[in-house]
Amino acid sequence: MHHSDLDQETQDQLDAAAFRRLLAHLDARKDVQNIDLMILADFCRNCLGKWYHAAARDAGVDISDNDARERVYGMPYAQWKAEHQTPASDEQMAAFKARKTSP
């Protein structure tokens, strides 16, 4: 079966399951810093929180930015930062800046 043959409900269920799996994977890899994700993939956990918030807004669901971010992080963002975020190294910052300036 081709993905375009799926009805919308099934596609939504599969999309939601894949998103939950992505969140579980990121939760299991707290050692992977947001800066690393930004350098390699041009998105991070914060981006996912913003996308989640936008999707809620588009669906008419009132959820705060902080609550959306907590859904992605599995805990309040401030707690995640305190427990898992490390300062970006000079090498990471250079790679991030180089990515932003390349075509």
C-alpha positions as CSV (number, residue, x, y, z in Angstrom):
1,M,0.0,0.0,0.0
2,H,1.3,3.4,-0.9
3,H,1.0,6.2,1.8
4,S,-1.2,8.2,-0.6
5,D,-3.7,5.4,-0.4
6,L,-4.2,5.8,3.4
7,D,-7.3,7.5,4.6
8,Q,-6.7,10.7,6.7
9,E,-7.5,9.1,10.0
10,T,-5.0,6.3,9.5
11,Q,-2.4,8.7,8.2
12,D,-3.0,10.9,11.3
13,Q,-2.6,7.9,13.6
14,L,0.6,6.9,11.9
15,D,2.0,10.4,12.0
16,A,1.1,10.7,15.7
17,A,2.8,7.3,16.4
18,A,5.9,8.4,14.6
19,F,6.0,11.7,16.5
20,R,5.6,9.9,19.8
21,R,8.5,7.6,18.8
22,L,10.6,10.6,17.9
23,L,9.9,12.2,21.3
24,A,10.8,8.9,23.1
25,H,14.0,8.7,21.0
26,L,15.0,12.2,22.0
27,D,14.1,11.6,25.6
28,A,16.4,8.5,25.6
29,R,19.2,10.7,24.1
30,K,19.4,13.6,26.5
31,D,23.1,13.6,25.8
32,V,22.3,15.0,22.3
33,Q,22.3,18.7,22.7
34,N,19.9,21.0,20.9
35,I,22.9,22.8,19.3
36,D,24.0,19.4,17.8
37,L,20.5,18.9,16.3
38,M,20.5,22.4,14.9
39,I,23.9,21.9,13.3
40,L,23.0,18.6,11.7
41,A,19.3,18.9,11.0
42,D,18.3,22.6,11.3
43,F,15.7,21.8,14.0
44,C,15.8,21.0,17.7
45,R,13.5,20.2,20.6
46,N,12.5,23.8,20.9
47,C,11.5,23.8,17.2
48,L,9.3,20.7,17.9
49,G,7.7,22.6,20.8
50,K,7.0,25.6,18.5
51,W,5.5,23.3,15.8
52,Y,3.4,21.5,18.5
53,H,2.1,24.9,19.7
54,A,1.3,26.0,16.2
55,A,-0.5,22.7,15.4
56,A,-2.6,23.2,18.6
57,R,-3.4,26.8,17.7
58,D,-4.4,25.7,14.2
59,A,-6.7,23.1,15.7
60,G,-8.3,25.6,18.0
61,V,-6.6,24.1,21.1
62,D,-5.4,26.6,23.7
63,I,-2.1,25.4,24.9
64,S,0.8,27.7,26.0
65,D,4.3,27.7,24.5
66,N,5.6,26.3,27.8
67,D,3.1,23.5,27.9
68,A,3.9,22.6,24.3
69,R,7.6,22.6,25.1
70,E,7.0,20.5,28.1
71,R,5.3,17.9,25.9
72,V,8.4,17.7,23.8
73,Y,10.9,17.7,26.7
74,G,8.8,15.4,29.0
75,M,9.4,17.9,31.8
76,P,9.4,21.7,32.3
77,Y,12.0,23.2,30.0
78,A,13.8,25.0,32.9
79,Q,14.2,21.6,34.6
80,W,15.5,20.0,31.4
81,K,18.0,22.8,30.9
82,A,19.3,22.5,34.5
83,E,19.6,18.8,34.3
84,H,20.7,18.1,30.8
85,Q,21.9,21.1,28.8
86,T,25.6,21.8,28.6
87,P,27.1,25.0,27.3
88,A,27.9,25.0,23.6
89,S,31.5,24.5,22.9
90,D,33.5,26.9,20.7
91,E,33.5,24.2,18.0
92,Q,29.7,23.8,18.2
93,M,29.2,27.5,17.9
94,A,31.5,27.7,14.9
95,A,29.7,24.9,13.2
96,F,26.4,26.5,13.9
97,K,27.5,29.8,12.6
98,A,29.0,28.2,9.5
99,R,25.8,26.4,8.8
100,K,23.9,29.7,9.0
101,T,26.1,31.4,6.5
102,S,26.4,28.6,3.9
103,P,24.1,28.7,0.9
